[in-house]
Amino acid sequence: MDKKKLINWIIAIIVAIVYLTVSIVFKSWAYSWLIWVVYAIYRFIVK
């Protein structure tokens, strides 16, 4: 696995952990989708 793919996997895992943490701690599943939107925009720009 090359370095870029590894970094992408690490970022995806961190985003998932942050998503779950925010959702569980603040009990705001409805608003936590914003984390995924930010991640999707980041992926679009980086690609």
ChimeraX attribute file (.defattr): number of C-alpha atoms within 10 A of each C-alpha:
attribute: neighborCount
match mode: 1-to-1
recipient: residues
	/A:1	5
	/A:2	6
	/A:3	8
	/A:4	9
	/A:5	10
	/A:6	11
	/A:7	11
	/A:8	12
	/A:9	12
	/A:10	12
	/A:11	13
	/A:12	15
	/A:13	12
	/A:14	12
	/A:15	16
	/A:16	15
	/A:17	12
	/A:18	14
	/A:19	17
	/A:20	15
	/A:21	13
	/A:22	16
	/A:23	16
	/A:24	12
	/A:25	9
	/A:26	11
	/A:27	12
	/A:28	11
	/A:29	14
	/A:30	8
	/A:31	11
	/A:32	18
	/A:33	13
	/A:34	12
	/A:35	14
	/A:36	14
	/A:37	11
	/A:38	12
	/A:39	16
	/A:40	12
	/A:41	11
	/A:42	11
	/A:43	12
	/A:44	9
	/A:45	8
	/A:46	7
	/A:47	6
